[in-house]
Amino acid sequence: MNLKQWLFPAAMMLSFSVAQAAIVEGRDYEVLKAPFAQSDKSKVEVLEFFSYTCIHCRNLEPHFIKYTQKAPSDVSFRQIHIVWGDNMLPWAKLAAAVNMSKANTTVGPAIFNAVFNDKRNLANPKVMKEWLDKQTTPAGKQVAKNFNSFAAANEAKAMQKMTMDYKIDSTPRLIVGGKYQVIMRDVNTAMNVVDELVQKVRQERGMKKPA
């Protein structure tokens, strides 16, 4: 997804095997021209820039979640909802509320389901409120509570700044260690590239993989 209705080219949807060869710069990833410093240098940070209205992000979601659940303790994750205009701030607030509630593996997928399966127009404030008010799980109720907080609003603004700082013009985007950006060939194997890049960052920093 991007400002010009970006779509994956058909050729990029073909599967490729990372296992058969080491990742290659220019094919599997690219180096950011201006790397970003990480606040916690003891961890390798993986950023996912995404949108709840992006079908490719929806398709990547289960792979991303699976990886976060098995990743070593020295890897941290942040999901950043892109904000290309103020009209997207409510979406970012929703993503911030999910992050604050640590509900990325539960409510996050439910939001994608509401958008793509149930065809809920969550961009409409009234529909968004109705959907949040109907949440019955503890995680869902916590997200609904956090959605209206000042913290969520501030985090949404921070996501807007990060979208600009990282020059994000399409989704999903995966950034590893503030330095490497995955070239999205196939959502089924993107996390394999992430894993290789995590190891690359470890080696560059002289970090040992946790036992």
C-alpha positions as CSV (number, residue, x, y, z in Angstrom):
1,M,0.0,0.0,0.0
2,N,1.3,3.5,-0.7
3,L,0.1,7.0,-1.7
4,K,-0.3,5.8,-5.3
5,Q,-2.2,2.6,-4.5
6,W,1.0,0.6,-4.5
7,L,0.7,-3.1,-5.2
8,F,3.2,-5.9,-5.1
9,P,4.3,-6.7,-8.7
10,A,3.3,-10.2,-9.7
11,A,6.9,-11.2,-10.0
12,M,7.6,-10.3,-6.4
13,M,4.9,-12.6,-5.2
14,L,6.9,-15.6,-6.3
15,S,8.4,-17.5,-3.4
16,F,12.1,-17.6,-3.0
17,S,14.2,-19.7,-0.7
18,V,16.5,-17.9,1.7
19,A,17.7,-21.2,3.0
20,Q,19.4,-22.0,-0.3
21,A,21.7,-18.9,-0.1
22,A,22.8,-16.2,2.2
23,I,20.8,-13.0,2.0
24,V,22.1,-10.5,-0.6
25,E,22.1,-6.7,-0.4
26,G,20.0,-5.3,-3.2
27,R,18.0,-8.5,-3.5
28,D,16.8,-9.3,0.0
29,Y,17.6,-6.1,1.8
30,E,19.0,-2.6,1.5
31,V,21.0,-0.4,3.8
32,L,19.4,2.8,5.0
33,K,21.3,5.9,3.9
34,A,21.0,7.4,7.3
35,P,20.8,4.7,10.0
36,F,18.7,5.4,13.1
37,A,20.1,5.0,16.6
38,Q,18.3,2.6,19.0
39,S,17.5,3.6,22.5
40,D,18.3,0.1,23.9
41,K,21.6,-1.1,22.3
42,S,21.4,-4.4,24.2
43,K,18.6,-5.4,21.8
44,V,18.1,-5.7,18.1
45,E,15.0,-3.7,17.3
46,V,12.6,-4.8,14.5
47,L,10.2,-2.2,13.3
48,E,7.2,-3.0,11.2
49,F,5.6,0.0,9.4
50,F,2.1,-1.1,8.5
51,S,-1.5,-0.1,7.9
52,Y,-4.7,-1.8,9.0
53,T,-6.1,-1.1,5.6
54,C,-3.2,-2.8,3.7
55,I,-3.9,-6.3,2.5
56,H,-0.2,-7.1,2.3
57,C,0.1,-6.1,6.0
58,R,-2.8,-8.4,6.8
59,N,-1.1,-11.2,5.0
60,L,2.2,-10.6,6.8
61,E,0.6,-10.4,10.2
62,P,0.5,-14.1,11.1
63,H,4.2,-14.6,10.0
64,F,5.2,-11.5,12.0
65,I,3.4,-12.7,15.1
66,K,4.8,-16.2,14.8
67,Y,8.3,-14.8,14.6
68,T,7.8,-12.5,17.6
69,Q,6.6,-15.4,19.7
70,K,9.8,-17.5,19.1
71,A,12.4,-14.7,18.8
72,P,15.3,-14.7,21.3
73,S,15.2,-12.3,24.2
74,D,17.7,-9.9,22.6
75,V,15.2,-8.9,19.9
76,S,12.5,-6.3,20.4
77,F,9.6,-5.4,18.2
78,R,7.5,-2.3,17.5
79,Q,4.6,-2.0,15.1
80,I,4.2,1.5,13.7
81,H,1.1,2.5,11.9
82,I,1.9,4.8,9.0
83,V,0.5,8.3,9.0
84,W,0.6,10.1,5.7
85,G,-2.0,12.7,6.8
86,D,-3.9,13.8,9.9
87,N,-6.9,11.7,8.6
88,M,-4.8,8.6,9.5
89,L,-4.1,9.6,13.1
90,P,-7.2,7.7,14.4
91,W,-5.7,4.5,12.9
92,A,-2.4,5.3,14.5
93,K,-4.2,5.9,17.8
94,L,-5.8,2.4,17.5
95,A,-2.4,0.8,16.8
96,A,-0.9,2.7,19.8
97,A,-3.7,1.5,22.0
98,V,-3.0,-2.1,20.8
99,N,0.7,-1.7,21.6
100,M,0.0,-0.1,25.0
101,S,-2.3,-3.0,25.9
102,K,0.2,-5.6,24.6
103,A,-2.6,-7.0,22.5
104,N,-0.7,-7.3,19.2
105,T,-1.3,-11.0,18.9
106,T,-5.0,-10.9,19.8
107,V,-6.7,-7.5,19.1
108,G,-4.4,-6.7,16.2
109,P,-5.6,-9.6,14.1
110,A,-9.2,-8.9,15.1
111,I,-8.8,-5.4,13.6
112,F,-7.6,-6.8,10.3
113,N,-10.5,-9.2,10.4
114,A,-13.0,-6.4,11.1
115,V,-11.6,-4.4,8.1
116,F,-11.2,-7.2,5.5
117,N,-13.7,-9.9,6.6
118,D,-16.5,-8.0,8.2
119,K,-16.0,-4.9,5.9
120,R,-16.2,-2.5,8.9
121,N,-15.4,1.1,7.9
122,L,-13.3,1.8,11.0
123,A,-12.1,5.0,9.3
124,N,-15.5,6.4,10.3
125,P,-15.2,7.6,13.9
126,K,-18.7,6.4,14.8
127,V,-18.0,2.9,13.5
128,M,-14.7,2.8,15.2
129,K,-16.3,3.8,18.6
130,E,-19.1,1.2,18.1
131,W,-16.5,-1.5,17.3
132,L,-14.4,-0.7,20.3
133,D,-17.4,-0.5,22.6
134,K,-18.4,-4.0,21.6
135,Q,-15.1,-5.6,22.6
136,T,-15.7,-8.2,25.3
137,T,-12.3,-9.8,25.9
138,P,-10.1,-8.3,28.6
139,A,-7.5,-7.3,25.9
140,G,-10.2,-5.7,23.8
141,K,-11.6,-3.7,26.7
142,Q,-8.1,-2.5,27.5
143,V,-7.5,-1.4,23.9
144,A,-10.9,0.5,24.0
145,K,-9.8,2.2,27.2
146,N,-6.4,3.1,26.0
147,F,-7.7,4.4,22.7
148,N,-9.0,7.6,24.3
149,S,-5.9,8.3,26.4
150,F,-3.5,11.1,26.0
151,A,-0.7,8.6,25.7
152,A,-2.3,7.0,22.6
153,A,-2.7,10.4,21.0
154,N,0.9,11.3,21.7
155,E,2.1,8.0,20.4
156,A,0.1,8.4,17.2
157,K,1.9,11.7,16.7
158,A,5.2,10.0,17.2
159,M,4.2,7.4,14.6
160,Q,3.5,10.2,12.2
161,K,7.0,11.6,12.8
162,M,8.6,8.2,12.3
163,T,6.7,7.7,9.1
164,M,8.3,11.0,7.8
165,D,11.7,10.4,9.3
166,Y,12.0,6.9,7.8
167,K,10.5,8.2,4.5
168,I,7.9,5.4,4.4
169,D,5.9,5.4,1.2
170,S,4.7,1.8,1.1
171,T,3.7,-0.9,3.5
172,P,4.6,-3.3,4.9
173,R,8.1,-2.1,5.7
174,L,10.4,-4.0,8.0
175,I,13.5,-2.3,9.5
176,V,16.1,-4.2,11.5
177,G,18.5,-2.6,13.9
178,G,17.7,0.9,12.6
179,K,19.9,0.1,9.6
180,Y,18.6,-2.6,7.3
181,Q,15.3,-2.6,5.4
182,V,13.9,-5.8,4.0
183,I,13.0,-5.8,0.3
184,M,9.5,-7.3,0.4
185,R,9.6,-10.1,-2.2
186,D,7.2,-12.4,-0.5
187,V,5.3,-12.1,2.8
188,N,5.8,-15.9,3.4
189,T,9.6,-15.5,3.6
190,A,10.1,-11.9,4.8
191,M,10.6,-12.9,8.4
192,N,13.4,-15.3,7.3
193,V,15.2,-12.3,5.9
194,V,14.5,-10.5,9.2
195,D,16.1,-13.3,11.1
196,E,19.2,-13.2,9.0
197,L,19.5,-9.5,9.4
198,V,19.1,-9.8,13.2
199,Q,22.1,-12.2,13.2
200,K,24.0,-9.7,11.0
201,V,23.4,-6.9,13.5
202,R,24.5,-9.1,16.3
203,Q,27.8,-9.9,14.6
204,E,28.4,-6.2,13.8
205,R,27.8,-5.3,17.5
206,G,29.7,-8.2,18.9
207,M,26.5,-9.6,20.5
208,K,26.0,-13.3,21.3
209,K,22.7,-14.9,20.6
210,P,21.0,-15.8,23.9
211,A,20.9,-19.5,24.8
